[in-house]
Amino acid sequence: MKDYMVKAYCFDKTVRIYACSSTNLVEKARLTHGLWPTVTAALGRTLTFAAMMSSMDKANENLTIRVEGDGPIGNMIIEASDGKVRGTVNNPEVFLQYNSGKLNVGDAVGRNGYIHVIKDLHMKQPFTSTIDIQTGEIAEDFTYYFAYSEQTPSSVGLGVLVDTDNSCIAAGGFILQIMNGCTDETLDKIEEILGSIKPTSQMISEGYTPEMIIEELTNNQYQLLEKKDISYYCPCTKERFYNGIKTIGKTEIENIINEDHKAEVTCKFCNTTYLFDEDELKQMVSEL
């Protein structure tokens, strides 16, 4: 299934829902960073959430999420804009399970720490909000984020299913948000649905599309508003790193020329390595 997201109004426009399938982008992240299963689930859930959340705002607005837990995977950093996401993690080689066999994302991320959400709205200062990690399972943490930081009652569902060969075979999620005018009757109905709905990764693995997930969440009472592709995408280029190296200054670049005669820089988000030879380094010096 192609990775994409849909947005809909539900229950007479008193509920807003985003839903997506993200299997391909999570698998690309796994291959890029050599992720072990529990890290695939942790980073994959966060990437899936970021893809949906970055589509809530206007195009070209940038979202950064930093998950800083006390678990063995260390920090996760995710950047997203208009459904395009990329991410990195300190330790990609973590495999923890509950006794049931389910991947133990909570302990891998850590039960203590912080999640920082930074929105760059192209104003003087970006908007930053920080919350305490609640469970480390990611979906519950972002449900709390919406209630605490944006005062928007929400429910977040995220799932990543990993196969025996460590590949991601299903990933997706939804964000359900309560809007003004939502009645107690509708809230009761939503609570009942959320209590009985299948796990998101199971729905995706069974062939559910994002539209079908919304149907499950609303008893088919929805109005589709938008459909958008989402992907794992890194916009890094050699030119960007060229300009980045120049920021270390003329003296430091001359030291690199004298000692190594070249410079290699690797992007932490896509693992692409860029080589700058001595002539390119001398060109930087001349430009400075």
Buried (B, 14 or more C-beta within 10 A) or exposed (E): BEBBBBBBBBBEBBBBBBBBBBBBBBBBBBBBBEBBBBBBBBBBBBBBBBBBBBBBBEEEBBBBBBBBBEBBBBBBBBBBBBBBBBBBBEBBEBBBEEEEEEBBBBBBBBBEBEBBBBBBEEEEEBEEEBBEBBBBBBBBBBBBBBEBBEEBBBBBBBBBBBEEEEBBBBBBBBBBBBBEEBEEEBBEBBEEBEEEBBBBBEBBBEEBBBBBBBBBBBEEBBEEEEEBEBBBBBEBEEEEBBEEBBEEEEEEBBEBBEEEEBBEBEBEBBEBEBEBEBEBBEBBBEEE
